Amino acid sequence: MLSEKLLNGLNEQMNFEFYSAHSYMAMAAYCSAEGLDGFANFFLVQAEEERFHAMKFYNFINALGERAIMTGFPSPNNEFTSVRDCFEKALAHEKEVTRRIYKLSDLALDEREHATMNFLKWFIDEQVEEESMFDTLIQKLKRIEGDSNSLFMLDNELAQRTFTPEP
């Protein structure tokens, strides 16, 4: 049985993952409005991935015989100055997700809750990939800044992104 503190933390993270999806939808909407459908696709896929992460928390909580509690969340940021701004805000957001996952992992370790520790390891590994992906795309956007042909090529590349759930 999970402690109340750990259960609350898992529920908070589940809801933060849903908030993350909402944030990425706002970024997709900005990109669509700018006529950058490939970038919009990138963020739509990212939103789908975040909902998948939220459901992993939901299913884990339920598998332990506990109850997932759905809460509301604040409106996401809808103000962006550029595609690069979207990606920089996304990287900052992913760093916050990482901080939260680490905090949960520390709590699970302190409580010797091995099932939760094992469950969270997947998210720790995932966060390394997430931060690296956003950092790489920011570096690309910095290199091509002002080059509309390169931006078009990157937009076309990101239009090919799809979501394939990992176990």
Phi and psi in radians as a Rosetta constraint file:
Dihedral C 1 N 2 CA 2 C 2 CIRCULARHARMONIC -1.348 0.35
Dihedral N 2 CA 2 C 2 N 3 CIRCULARHARMONIC 2.594 0.35
Dihedral C 2 N 3 CA 3 C 3 CIRCULARHARMONIC -1.210 0.35
Dihedral N 3 CA 3 C 3 N 4 CIRCULARHARMONIC 2.772 0.35
Dihedral C 3 N 4 CA 4 C 4 CIRCULARHARMONIC -1.068 0.35
Dihedral N 4 CA 4 C 4 N 5 CIRCULARHARMONIC -0.675 0.35
Dihedral C 4 N 5 CA 5 C 5 CIRCULARHARMONIC -1.119 0.35
Dihedral N 5 CA 5 C 5 N 6 CIRCULARHARMONIC -0.766 0.35
Dihedral C 5 N 6 CA 6 C 6 CIRCULARHARMONIC -1.222 0.35
Dihedral N 6 CA 6 C 6 N 7 CIRCULARHARMONIC -0.727 0.35
Dihedral C 6 N 7 CA 7 C 7 CIRCULARHARMONIC -1.053 0.35
Dihedral N 7 CA 7 C 7 N 8 CIRCULARHARMONIC -0.780 0.35
Dihedral C 7 N 8 CA 8 C 8 CIRCULARHARMONIC -1.059 0.35
Dihedral N 8 CA 8 C 8 N 9 CIRCULARHARMONIC -0.710 0.35
Dihedral C 8 N 9 CA 9 C 9 CIRCULARHARMONIC -1.107 0.35
Dihedral N 9 CA 9 C 9 N 10 CIRCULARHARMONIC -0.725 0.35
Dihedral C 9 N 10 CA 10 C 10 CIRCULARHARMONIC -1.131 0.35
Dihedral N 10 CA 10 C 10 N 11 CIRCULARHARMONIC -0.735 0.35
Dihedral C 10 N 11 CA 11 C 11 CIRCULARHARMONIC -1.132 0.35
Dihedral N 11 CA 11 C 11 N 12 CIRCULARHARMONIC -0.713 0.35
Dihedral C 11 N 12 CA 12 C 12 CIRCULARHARMONIC -1.072 0.35
Dihedral N 12 CA 12 C 12 N 13 CIRCULARHARMONIC -0.739 0.35
Dihedral C 12 N 13 CA 13 C 13 CIRCULARHARMONIC -1.179 0.35
Dihedral N 13 CA 13 C 13 N 14 CIRCULARHARMONIC -0.686 0.35
Dihedral C 13 N 14 CA 14 C 14 CIRCULARHARMONIC -0.986 0.35
Dihedral N 14 CA 14 C 14 N 15 CIRCULARHARMONIC -0.837 0.35
Dihedral C 14 N 15 CA 15 C 15 CIRCULARHARMONIC -1.186 0.35
Dihedral N 15 CA 15 C 15 N 16 CIRCULARHARMONIC -0.585 0.35
Dihedral C 15 N 16 CA 16 C 16 CIRCULARHARMONIC -1.175 0.35
Dihedral N 16 CA 16 C 16 N 17 CIRCULARHARMONIC -0.577 0.35
Dihedral C 16 N 17 CA 17 C 17 CIRCULARHARMONIC -1.155 0.35
Dihedral N 17 CA 17 C 17 N 18 CIRCULARHARMONIC -0.679 0.35
Dihedral C 17 N 18 CA 18 C 18 CIRCULARHARMONIC -1.140 0.35
Dihedral N 18 CA 18 C 18 N 19 CIRCULARHARMONIC -0.692 0.35
Dihedral C 18 N 19 CA 19 C 19 CIRCULARHARMONIC -1.072 0.35
Dihedral N 19 CA 19 C 19 N 20 CIRCULARHARMONIC -0.697 0.35
Dihedral C 19 N 20 CA 20 C 20 CIRCULARHARMONIC -1.020 0.35
Dihedral N 20 CA 20 C 20 N 21 CIRCULARHARMONIC -0.766 0.35
Dihedral C 20 N 21 CA 21 C 21 CIRCULARHARMONIC -1.040 0.35
Dihedral N 21 CA 21 C 21 N 22 CIRCULARHARMONIC -0.744 0.35
Dihedral C 21 N 22 CA 22 C 22 CIRCULARHARMONIC -1.099 0.35
Dihedral N 22 CA 22 C 22 N 23 CIRCULARHARMONIC -0.708 0.35
Dihedral C 22 N 23 CA 23 C 23 CIRCULARHARMONIC -1.098 0.35
Dihedral N 23 CA 23 C 23 N 24 CIRCULARHARMONIC -0.738 0.35
Dihedral C 23 N 24 CA 24 C 24 CIRCULARHARMONIC -1.215 0.35
Dihedral N 24 CA 24 C 24 N 25 CIRCULARHARMONIC -0.513 0.35
Dihedral C 24 N 25 CA 25 C 25 CIRCULARHARMONIC -1.126 0.35
Dihedral N 25 CA 25 C 25 N 26 CIRCULARHARMONIC -0.676 0.35
Dihedral C 25 N 26 CA 26 C 26 CIRCULARHARMONIC -1.114 0.35
Dihedral N 26 CA 26 C 26 N 27 CIRCULARHARMONIC -0.679 0.35
Dihedral C 26 N 27 CA 27 C 27 CIRCULARHARMONIC -1.174 0.35
Dihedral N 27 CA 27 C 27 N 28 CIRCULARHARMONIC -0.694 0.35
Dihedral C 27 N 28 CA 28 C 28 CIRCULARHARMONIC -1.073 0.35
Dihedral N 28 CA 28 C 28 N 29 CIRCULARHARMONIC -0.733 0.35
Dihedral C 28 N 29 CA 29 C 29 CIRCULARHARMONIC -1.102 0.35
Dihedral N 29 CA 29 C 29 N 30 CIRCULARHARMONIC -0.704 0.35
Dihedral C 29 N 30 CA 30 C 30 CIRCULARHARMONIC -1.063 0.35
Dihedral N 30 CA 30 C 30 N 31 CIRCULARHARMONIC -0.841 0.35
Dihedral C 30 N 31 CA 31 C 31 CIRCULARHARMONIC -1.083 0.35
Dihedral N 31 CA 31 C 31 N 32 CIRCULARHARMONIC -0.730 0.35
Dihedral C 31 N 32 CA 32 C 32 CIRCULARHARMONIC -1.047 0.35
Dihedral N 32 CA 32 C 32 N 33 CIRCULARHARMONIC -0.764 0.35
Dihedral C 32 N 33 CA 33 C 33 CIRCULARHARMONIC -1.118 0.35
Dihedral N 33 CA 33 C 33 N 34 CIRCULARHARMONIC -0.445 0.35
Dihedral C 33 N 34 CA 34 C 34 CIRCULARHARMONIC -1.553 0.35
Dihedral N 34 CA 34 C 34 N 35 CIRCULARHARMONIC 0.031 0.35
Dihedral C 34 N 35 CA 35 C 35 CIRCULARHARMONIC 1.329 0.35
Dihedral N 35 CA 35 C 35 N 36 CIRCULARHARMONIC 0.382 0.35
Dihedral C 35 N 36 CA 36 C 36 CIRCULARHARMONIC -1.918 0.35
Dihedral N 36 CA 36 C 36 N 37 CIRCULARHARMONIC 1.335 0.35
Dihedral C 36 N 37 CA 37 C 37 CIRCULARHARMONIC -1.189 0.35
Dihedral N 37 CA 37 C 37 N 38 CIRCULARHARMONIC -0.498 0.35
Dihedral C 37 N 38 CA 38 C 38 CIRCULARHARMONIC -1.166 0.35
Dihedral N 38 CA 38 C 38 N 39 CIRCULARHARMONIC -0.754 0.35
Dihedral C 38 N 39 CA 39 C 39 CIRCULARHARMONIC -1.139 0.35
Dihedral N 39 CA 39 C 39 N 40 CIRCULARHARMONIC -0.697 0.35
Dihedral C 39 N 40 CA 40 C 40 CIRCULARHARMONIC -1.043 0.35
Dihedral N 40 CA 40 C 40 N 41 CIRCULARHARMONIC -0.768 0.35
Dihedral C 40 N 41 CA 41 C 41 CIRCULARHARMONIC -1.032 0.35
Dihedral N 41 CA 41 C 41 N 42 CIRCULARHARMONIC -0.749 0.35
Dihedral C 41 N 42 CA 42 C 42 CIRCULARHARMONIC -0.937 0.35
Dihedral N 42 CA 42 C 42 N 43 CIRCULARHARMONIC -0.849 0.35
Dihedral C 42 N 43 CA 43 C 43 CIRCULARHARMONIC -1.282 0.35
Dihedral N 43 CA 43 C 43 N 44 CIRCULARHARMONIC -0.538 0.35
Dihedral C 43 N 44 CA 44 C 44 CIRCULARHARMONIC -1.139 0.35
Dihedral N 44 CA 44 C 44 N 45 CIRCULARHARMONIC -0.717 0.35
Dihedral C 44 N 45 CA 45 C 45 CIRCULARHARMONIC -1.134 0.35
Dihedral N 45 CA 45 C 45 N 46 CIRCULARHARMONIC -0.704 0.35
Dihedral C 45 N 46 CA 46 C 46 CIRCULARHARMONIC -1.078 0.35
Dihedral N 46 CA 46 C 46 N 47 CIRCULARHARMONIC -0.708 0.35
Dihedral C 46 N 47 CA 47 C 47 CIRCULARHARMONIC -1.084 0.35
Dihedral N 47 CA 47 C 47 N 48 CIRCULARHARMONIC -0.733 0.35
Dihedral C 47 N 48 CA 48 C 48 CIRCULARHARMONIC -1.082 0.35
Dihedral N 48 CA 48 C 48 N 49 CIRCULARHARMONIC -0.718 0.35
Dihedral C 48 N 49 CA 49 C 49 CIRCULARHARMONIC -1.105 0.35
Dihedral N 49 CA 49 C 49 N 50 CIRCULARHARMONIC -0.695 0.35
Dihedral C 49 N 50 CA 50 C 50 CIRCULARHARMONIC -1.174 0.35
Dihedral N 50 CA 50 C 50 N 51 CIRCULARHARMONIC -0.656 0.35
Dihedral C 50 N 51 CA 51 C 51 CIRCULARHARMONIC -1.119 0.35
Dihedral N 51 CA 51 C 51 N 52 CIRCULARHARMONIC -0.655 0.35
Dihedral C 51 N 52 CA 52 C 52 CIRCULARHARMONIC -1.066 0.35
Dihedral N 52 CA 52 C 52 N 53 CIRCULARHARMONIC -0.767 0.35
Dihedral C 52 N 53 CA 53 C 53 CIRCULARHARMONIC -1.073 0.35
Dihedral N 53 CA 53 C 53 N 54 CIRCULARHARMONIC -0.755 0.35
Dihedral C 53 N 54 CA 54 C 54 CIRCULARHARMONIC -1.047 0.35
Dihedral N 54 CA 54 C 54 N 55 CIRCULARHARMONIC -0.716 0.35
Dihedral C 54 N 55 CA 55 C 55 CIRCULARHARMONIC -1.210 0.35
Dihedral N 55 CA 55 C 55 N 56 CIRCULARHARMONIC -0.502 0.35
Dihedral C 55 N 56 CA 56 C 56 CIRCULARHARMONIC -1.083 0.35
Dihedral N 56 CA 56 C 56 N 57 CIRCULARHARMONIC -0.743 0.35
Dihedral C 56 N 57 CA 57 C 57 CIRCULARHARMONIC -1.121 0.35
Dihedral N 57 CA 57 C 57 N 58 CIRCULARHARMONIC -0.795 0.35
Dihedral C 57 N 58 CA 58 C 58 CIRCULARHARMONIC -0.974 0.35
Dihedral N 58 CA 58 C 58 N 59 CIRCULARHARMONIC -0.882 0.35
Dihedral C 58 N 59 CA 59 C 59 CIRCULARHARMONIC -1.161 0.35
Dihedral N 59 CA 59 C 59 N 60 CIRCULARHARMONIC -0.648 0.35
Dihedral C 59 N 60 CA 60 C 60 CIRCULARHARMONIC -1.132 0.35
Dihedral N 60 CA 60 C 60 N 61 CIRCULARHARMONIC -0.806 0.35
Dihedral C 60 N 61 CA 61 C 61 CIRCULARHARMONIC -1.020 0.35
Dihedral N 61 CA 61 C 61 N 62 CIRCULARHARMONIC -0.815 0.35
Dihedral C 61 N 62 CA 62 C 62 CIRCULARHARMONIC -1.147 0.35
Dihedral N 62 CA 62 C 62 N 63 CIRCULARHARMONIC -0.664 0.35
Dihedral C 62 N 63 CA 63 C 63 CIRCULARHARMONIC -1.097 0.35
Dihedral N 63 CA 63 C 63 N 64 CIRCULARHARMONIC -0.482 0.35
Dihedral C 63 N 64 CA 64 C 64 CIRCULARHARMONIC -1.487 0.35
Dihedral N 64 CA 64 C 64 N 65 CIRCULARHARMONIC 0.074 0.35
Dihedral C 64 N 65 CA 65 C 65 CIRCULARHARMONIC 1.388 0.35
Dihedral N 65 CA 65 C 65 N 66 CIRCULARHARMONIC 0.300 0.35
Dihedral C 65 N 66 CA 66 C 66 CIRCULARHARMONIC -1.813 0.35
Dihedral N 66 CA 66 C 66 N 67 CIRCULARHARMONIC -3.138 0.35
Dihedral C 66 N 67 CA 67 C 67 CIRCULARHARMONIC -2.023 0.35
Dihedral N 67 CA 67 C 67 N 68 CIRCULARHARMONIC 2.226 0.35
Dihedral C 67 N 68 CA 68 C 68 CIRCULARHARMONIC -1.347 0.35
Dihedral N 68 CA 68 C 68 N 69 CIRCULARHARMONIC 2.288 0.35
Dihedral C 68 N 69 CA 69 C 69 CIRCULARHARMONIC -1.971 0.35
Dihedral N 69 CA 69 C 69 N 70 CIRCULARHARMONIC 2.091 0.35
Dihedral C 69 N 70 CA 70 C 70 CIRCULARHARMONIC -1.525 0.35
Dihedral N 70 CA 70 C 70 N 71 CIRCULARHARMONIC 2.350 0.35
Dihedral C 70 N 71 CA 71 C 71 CIRCULARHARMONIC -2.230 0.35
Dihedral N 71 CA 71 C 71 N 72 CIRCULARHARMONIC 2.964 0.35
Dihedral C 71 N 72 CA 72 C 72 CIRCULARHARMONIC -1.474 0.35
Dihedral N 72 CA 72 C 72 N 73 CIRCULARHARMONIC 3.098 0.35
Dihedral C 72 N 73 CA 73 C 73 CIRCULARHARMONIC -2.648 0.35
Dihedral N 73 CA 73 C 73 N 74 CIRCULARHARMONIC 2.827 0.35
Dihedral C 73 N 74 CA 74 C 74 CIRCULARHARMONIC -1.157 0.35
Dihedral N 74 CA 74 C 74 N 75 CIRCULARHARMONIC 2.809 0.35
Dihedral C 74 N 75 CA 75 C 75 CIRCULARHARMONIC -1.120 0.35
Dihedral N 75 CA 75 C 75 N 76 CIRCULARHARMONIC 2.457 0.35
Dihedral C 75 N 76 CA 76 C 76 CIRCULARHARMONIC -1.308 0.35
Dihedral N 76 CA 76 C 76 N 77 CIRCULARHARMONIC 2.877 0.35
Dihedral C 76 N 77 CA 77 C 77 CIRCULARHARMONIC -1.116 0.35
Dihedral N 77 CA 77 C 77 N 78 CIRCULARHARMONIC 2.328 0.35
Dihedral C 77 N 78 CA 78 C 78 CIRCULARHARMONIC -2.088 0.35
Dihedral N 78 CA 78 C 78 N 79 CIRCULARHARMONIC 0.124 0.35
Dihedral C 78 N 79 CA 79 C 79 CIRCULARHARMONIC -1.883 0.35
Dihedral N 79 CA 79 C 79 N 80 CIRCULARHARMONIC 2.052 0.35
Dihedral C 79 N 80 CA 80 C 80 CIRCULARHARMONIC -2.351 0.35
Dihedral N 80 CA 80 C 80 N 81 CIRCULARHARMONIC 2.585 0.35
Dihedral C 80 N 81 CA 81 C 81 CIRCULARHARMONIC -1.763 0.35
Dihedral N 81 CA 81 C 81 N 82 CIRCULARHARMONIC -0.288 0.35
Dihedral C 81 N 82 CA 82 C 82 CIRCULARHARMONIC -2.958 0.35
Dihedral N 82 CA 82 C 82 N 83 CIRCULARHARMONIC 2.978 0.35
Dihedral C 82 N 83 CA 83 C 83 CIRCULARHARMONIC -1.087 0.35
Dihedral N 83 CA 83 C 83 N 84 CIRCULARHARMONIC -0.740 0.35
Dihedral C 83 N 84 CA 84 C 84 CIRCULARHARMONIC -1.042 0.35
Dihedral N 84 CA 84 C 84 N 85 CIRCULARHARMONIC -0.687 0.35
Dihedral C 84 N 85 CA 85 C 85 CIRCULARHARMONIC -1.029 0.35
Dihedral N 85 CA 85 C 85 N 86 CIRCULARHARMONIC -0.724 0.35
Dihedral C 85 N 86 CA 86 C 86 CIRCULARHARMONIC -0.997 0.35
Dihedral N 86 CA 86 C 86 N 87 CIRCULARHARMONIC -0.834 0.35
Dihedral C 86 N 87 CA 87 C 87 CIRCULARHARMONIC -1.200 0.35
Dihedral N 87 CA 87 C 87 N 88 CIRCULARHARMONIC -0.623 0.35
Dihedral C 87 N 88 CA 88 C 88 CIRCULARHARMONIC -1.182 0.35
Dihedral N 88 CA 88 C 88 N 89 CIRCULARHARMONIC -0.680 0.35
Dihedral C 88 N 89 CA 89 C 89 CIRCULARHARMONIC -1.201 0.35
Dihedral N 89 CA 89 C 89 N 90 CIRCULARHARMONIC -0.622 0.35
Dihedral C 89 N 90 CA 90 C 90 CIRCULARHARMONIC -1.138 0.35
Dihedral N 90 CA 90 C 90 N 91 CIRCULARHARMONIC -0.733 0.35
Dihedral C 90 N 91 CA 91 C 91 CIRCULARHARMONIC -1.108 0.35
Dihedral N 91 CA 91 C 91 N 92 CIRCULARHARMONIC -0.760 0.35
Dihedral C 91 N 92 CA 92 C 92 CIRCULARHARMONIC -1.049 0.35
Dihedral N 92 CA 92 C 92 N 93 CIRCULARHARMONIC -0.689 0.35
Dihedral C 92 N 93 CA 93 C 93 CIRCULARHARMONIC -1.122 0.35
Dihedral N 93 CA 93 C 93 N 94 CIRCULARHARMONIC -0.776 0.35
Dihedral C 93 N 94 CA 94 C 94 CIRCULARHARMONIC -1.114 0.35
Dihedral N 94 CA 94 C 94 N 95 CIRCULARHARMONIC -0.587 0.35
Dihedral C 94 N 95 CA 95 C 95 CIRCULARHARMONIC -1.146 0.35
Dihedral N 95 CA 95 C 95 N 96 CIRCULARHARMONIC -0.592 0.35
Dihedral C 95 N 96 CA 96 C 96 CIRCULARHARMONIC -1.187 0.35
Dihedral N 96 CA 96 C 96 N 97 CIRCULARHARMONIC -0.705 0.35
Dihedral C 96 N 97 CA 97 C 97 CIRCULARHARMONIC -1.040 0.35
Dihedral N 97 CA 97 C 97 N 98 CIRCULARHARMONIC -0.791 0.35
Dihedral C 97 N 98 CA 98 C 98 CIRCULARHARMONIC -1.030 0.35
Dihedral N 98 CA 98 C 98 N 99 CIRCULARHARMONIC -0.805 0.35
Dihedral C 98 N 99 CA 99 C 99 CIRCULARHARMONIC -1.004 0.35
Dihedral N 99 CA 99 C 99 N 100 CIRCULARHARMONIC -0.751 0.35
Dihedral C 99 N 100 CA 100 C 100 CIRCULARHARMONIC -1.172 0.35
Dihedral N 100 CA 100 C 100 N 101 CIRCULARHARMONIC -0.720 0.35
Dihedral C 100 N 101 CA 101 C 101 CIRCULARHARMONIC -1.119 0.35
Dihedral N 101 CA 101 C 101 N 102 CIRCULARHARMONIC -0.752 0.35
Dihedral C 101 N 102 CA 102 C 102 CIRCULARHARMONIC -1.052 0.35
Dihedral N 102 CA 102 C 102 N 103 CIRCULARHARMONIC -0.753 0.35
Dihedral C 102 N 103 CA 103 C 103 CIRCULARHARMONIC -1.074 0.35
Dihedral N 103 CA 103 C 103 N 104 CIRCULARHARMONIC -0.758 0.35
Dihedral C 103 N 104 CA 104 C 104 CIRCULARHARMONIC -1.114 0.35
Dihedral N 104 CA 104 C 104 N 105 CIRCULARHARMONIC -0.718 0.35
Dihedral C 104 N 105 CA 105 C 105 CIRCULARHARMONIC -1.106 0.35
Dihedral N 105 CA 105 C 105 N 106 CIRCULARHARMONIC -0.726 0.35
Dihedral C 105 N 106 CA 106 C 106 CIRCULARHARMONIC -1.075 0.35
Dihedral N 106 CA 106 C 106 N 107 CIRCULARHARMONIC -0.729 0.35
Dihedral C 106 N 107 CA 107 C 107 CIRCULARHARMONIC -1.117 0.35
Dihedral N 107 CA 107 C 107 N 108 CIRCULARHARMONIC -0.790 0.35
Dihedral C 107 N 108 CA 108 C 108 CIRCULARHARMONIC -1.073 0.35
Dihedral N 108 CA 108 C 108 N 109 CIRCULARHARMONIC -0.698 0.35
Dihedral C 108 N 109 CA 109 C 109 CIRCULARHARMONIC -1.139 0.35
Dihedral N 109 CA 109 C 109 N 110 CIRCULARHARMONIC -0.800 0.35
Dihedral C 109 N 110 CA 110 C 110 CIRCULARHARMONIC -1.028 0.35
Dihedral N 110 CA 110 C 110 N 111 CIRCULARHARMONIC -0.622 0.35
Dihedral C 110 N 111 CA 111 C 111 CIRCULARHARMONIC -1.594 0.35
Dihedral N 111 CA 111 C 111 N 112 CIRCULARHARMONIC 0.022 0.35
Dihedral C 111 N 112 CA 112 C 112 CIRCULARHARMONIC 0.953 0.35
Dihedral N 112 CA 112 C 112 N 113 CIRCULARHARMONIC 0.703 0.35
Dihedral C 112 N 113 CA 113 C 113 CIRCULARHARMONIC -1.657 0.35
Dihedral N 113 CA 113 C 113 N 114 CIRCULARHARMONIC 1.493 0.35
Dihedral C 113 N 114 CA 114 C 114 CIRCULARHARMONIC -1.122 0.35
Dihedral N 114 CA 114 C 114 N 115 CIRCULARHARMONIC -0.650 0.35
Dihedral C 114 N 115 CA 115 C 115 CIRCULARHARMONIC -1.093 0.35
Dihedral N 115 CA 115 C 115 N 116 CIRCULARHARMONIC -0.733 0.35
Dihedral C 115 N 116 CA 116 C 116 CIRCULARHARMONIC -1.205 0.35
Dihedral N 116 CA 116 C 116 N 117 CIRCULARHARMONIC -0.677 0.35
Dihedral C 116 N 117 CA 117 C 117 CIRCULARHARMONIC -1.037 0.35
Dihedral N 117 CA 117 C 117 N 118 CIRCULARHARMONIC -0.785 0.35
Dihedral C 117 N 118 CA 118 C 118 CIRCULARHARMONIC -1.126 0.35
Dihedral N 118 CA 118 C 118 N 119 CIRCULARHARMONIC -0.771 0.35
Dihedral C 118 N 119 CA 119 C 119 CIRCULARHARMONIC -1.025 0.35
Dihedral N 119 CA 119 C 119 N 120 CIRCULARHARMONIC -0.779 0.35
Dihedral C 119 N 120 CA 120 C 120 CIRCULARHARMONIC -1.268 0.35
Dihedral N 120 CA 120 C 120 N 121 CIRCULARHARMONIC -0.361 0.35
Dihedral C 120 N 121 CA 121 C 121 CIRCULARHARMONIC -1.029 0.35
Dihedral N 121 CA 121 C 121 N 122 CIRCULARHARMONIC -0.683 0.35
Dihedral C 121 N 122 CA 122 C 122 CIRCULARHARMONIC -1.010 0.35
Dihedral N 122 CA 122 C 122 N 123 CIRCULARHARMONIC -0.735 0.35
Dihedral C 122 N 123 CA 123 C 123 CIRCULARHARMONIC -1.222 0.35
Dihedral N 123 CA 123 C 123 N 124 CIRCULARHARMONIC -0.613 0.35
Dihedral C 123 N 124 CA 124 C 124 CIRCULARHARMONIC -1.071 0.35
Dihedral N 124 CA 124 C 124 N 125 CIRCULARHARMONIC -0.826 0.35
Dihedral C 124 N 125 CA 125 C 125 CIRCULARHARMONIC -1.089 0.35
Dihedral N 125 CA 125 C 125 N 126 CIRCULARHARMONIC -0.719 0.35
Dihedral C 125 N 126 CA 126 C 126 CIRCULARHARMONIC -1.079 0.35
Dihedral N 126 CA 126 C 126 N 127 CIRCULARHARMONIC -0.684 0.35
Dihedral C 126 N 127 CA 127 C 127 CIRCULARHARMONIC -1.171 0.35
Dihedral N 127 CA 127 C 127 N 128 CIRCULARHARMONIC -0.568 0.35
Dihedral C 127 N 128 CA 128 C 128 CIRCULARHARMONIC -1.058 0.35
Dihedral N 128 CA 128 C 128 N 129 CIRCULARHARMONIC -0.800 0.35
Dihedral C 128 N 129 CA 129 C 129 CIRCULARHARMONIC -1.121 0.35
Dihedral N 129 CA 129 C 129 N 130 CIRCULARHARMONIC -0.757 0.35
Dihedral C 129 N 130 CA 130 C 130 CIRCULARHARMONIC -1.084 0.35
Dihedral N 130 CA 130 C 130 N 131 CIRCULARHARMONIC -0.876 0.35
Dihedral C 130 N 131 CA 131 C 131 CIRCULARHARMONIC -1.110 0.35
Dihedral N 131 CA 131 C 131 N 132 CIRCULARHARMONIC -0.705 0.35
Dihedral C 131 N 132 CA 132 C 132 CIRCULARHARMONIC -1.107 0.35
Dihedral N 132 CA 132 C 132 N 133 CIRCULARHARMONIC -0.748 0.35
Dihedral C 132 N 133 CA 133 C 133 CIRCULARHARMONIC -1.060 0.35
Dihedral N 133 CA 133 C 133 N 134 CIRCULARHARMONIC -0.839 0.35
Dihedral C 133 N 134 CA 134 C 134 CIRCULARHARMONIC -1.165 0.35
Dihedral N 134 CA 134 C 134 N 135 CIRCULARHARMONIC -0.696 0.35
Dihedral C 134 N 135 CA 135 C 135 CIRCULARHARMONIC -1.079 0.35
Dihedral N 135 CA 135 C 135 N 136 CIRCULARHARMONIC -0.759 0.35
Dihedral C 135 N 136 CA 136 C 136 CIRCULARHARMONIC -1.068 0.35
Dihedral N 136 CA 136 C 136 N 137 CIRCULARHARMONIC -0.771 0.35
Dihedral C 136 N 137 CA 137 C 137 CIRCULARHARMONIC -1.183 0.35
Dihedral N 137 CA 137 C 137 N 138 CIRCULARHARMONIC -0.609 0.35
Dihedral C 137 N 138 CA 138 C 138 CIRCULARHARMONIC -1.111 0.35
Dihedral N 138 CA 138 C 138 N 139 CIRCULARHARMONIC -0.744 0.35
Dihedral C 138 N 139 CA 139 C 139 CIRCULARHARMONIC -1.084 0.35
Dihedral N 139 CA 139 C 139 N 140 CIRCULARHARMONIC -0.710 0.35
Dihedral C 139 N 140 CA 140 C 140 CIRCULARHARMONIC -1.098 0.35
Dihedral N 140 CA 140 C 140 N 141 CIRCULARHARMONIC -0.778 0.35
Dihedral C 140 N 141 CA 141 C 141 CIRCULARHARMONIC -1.110 0.35
Dihedral N 141 CA 141 C 141 N 142 CIRCULARHARMONIC -0.626 0.35
Dihedral C 141 N 142 CA 142 C 142 CIRCULARHARMONIC -1.130 0.35
Dihedral N 142 CA 142 C 142 N 143 CIRCULARHARMONIC -0.734 0.35
Dihedral C 142 N 143 CA 143 C 143 CIRCULARHARMONIC -1.149 0.35
Dihedral N 143 CA 143 C 143 N 144 CIRCULARHARMONIC -0.595 0.35
Dihedral C 143 N 144 CA 144 C 144 CIRCULARHARMONIC -1.721 0.35
Dihedral N 144 CA 144 C 144 N 145 CIRCULARHARMONIC 0.069 0.35
Dihedral C 144 N 145 CA 145 C 145 CIRCULARHARMONIC -0.907 0.35
Dihedral N 145 CA 145 C 145 N 146 CIRCULARHARMONIC 2.234 0.35
Dihedral C 145 N 146 CA 146 C 146 CIRCULARHARMONIC 1.523 0.35
Dihedral N 146 CA 146 C 146 N 147 CIRCULARHARMONIC -0.110 0.35
Dihedral C 146 N 147 CA 147 C 147 CIRCULARHARMONIC -1.851 0.35
Dihedral N 147 CA 147 C 147 N 148 CIRCULARHARMONIC 1.679 0.35
Dihedral C 147 N 148 CA 148 C 148 CIRCULARHARMONIC -1.133 0.35
Dihedral N 148 CA 148 C 148 N 149 CIRCULARHARMONIC -0.529 0.35
Dihedral C 148 N 149 CA 149 C 149 CIRCULARHARMONIC -1.158 0.35
Dihedral N 149 CA 149 C 149 N 150 CIRCULARHARMONIC -0.745 0.35
Dihedral C 149 N 150 CA 150 C 150 CIRCULARHARMONIC -1.171 0.35
Dihedral N 150 CA 150 C 150 N 151 CIRCULARHARMONIC -0.664 0.35
Dihedral C 150 N 151 CA 151 C 151 CIRCULARHARMONIC -1.087 0.35
Dihedral N 151 CA 151 C 151 N 152 CIRCULARHARMONIC -0.732 0.35
Dihedral C 151 N 152 CA 152 C 152 CIRCULARHARMONIC -1.069 0.35
Dihedral N 152 CA 152 C 152 N 153 CIRCULARHARMONIC -0.744 0.35
Dihedral C 152 N 153 CA 153 C 153 CIRCULARHARMONIC -1.134 0.35
Dihedral N 153 CA 153 C 153 N 154 CIRCULARHARMONIC -0.736 0.35
Dihedral C 153 N 154 CA 154 C 154 CIRCULARHARMONIC -1.162 0.35
Dihedral N 154 CA 154 C 154 N 155 CIRCULARHARMONIC -0.674 0.35
Dihedral C 154 N 155 CA 155 C 155 CIRCULARHARMONIC -1.026 0.35
Dihedral N 155 CA 155 C 155 N 156 CIRCULARHARMONIC -0.779 0.35
Dihedral C 155 N 156 CA 156 C 156 CIRCULARHARMONIC -1.119 0.35
Dihedral N 156 CA 156 C 156 N 157 CIRCULARHARMONIC -0.681 0.35
Dihedral C 156 N 157 CA 157 C 157 CIRCULARHARMONIC -1.092 0.35
Dihedral N 157 CA 157 C 157 N 158 CIRCULARHARMONIC -0.780 0.35
Dihedral C 157 N 158 CA 158 C 158 CIRCULARHARMONIC -1.269 0.35
Dihedral N 158 CA 158 C 158 N 159 CIRCULARHARMONIC -0.338 0.35
Dihedral C 158 N 159 CA 159 C 159 CIRCULARHARMONIC -1.153 0.35
Dihedral N 159 CA 159 C 159 N 160 CIRCULARHARMONIC -0.353 0.35
Dihedral C 159 N 160 CA 160 C 160 CIRCULARHARMONIC -1.493 0.35
Dihedral N 160 CA 160 C 160 N 161 CIRCULARHARMONIC -0.166 0.35
Dihedral C 160 N 161 CA 161 C 161 CIRCULARHARMONIC -1.141 0.35
Dihedral N 161 CA 161 C 161 N 162 CIRCULARHARMONIC 2.365 0.35
Dihedral C 161 N 162 CA 162 C 162 CIRCULARHARMONIC -2.283 0.35
Dihedral N 162 CA 162 C 162 N 163 CIRCULARHARMONIC 2.928 0.35
Dihedral C 162 N 163 CA 163 C 163 CIRCULARHARMONIC -1.894 0.35
Dihedral N 163 CA 163 C 163 N 164 CIRCULARHARMONIC 2.186 0.35
Dihedral C 163 N 164 CA 164 C 164 CIRCULARHARMONIC -2.169 0.35
Dihedral N 164 CA 164 C 164 N 165 CIRCULARHARMONIC 1.905 0.35
Dihedral C 164 N 165 CA 165 C 165 CIRCULARHARMONIC -1.048 0.35
Dihedral N 165 CA 165 C 165 N 166 CIRCULARHARMONIC 2.388 0.35
Dihedral C 165 N 166 CA 166 C 166 CIRCULARHARMONIC -1.746 0.35
Dihedral N 166 CA 166 C 166 N 167 CIRCULARHARMONIC 2.598 0.35
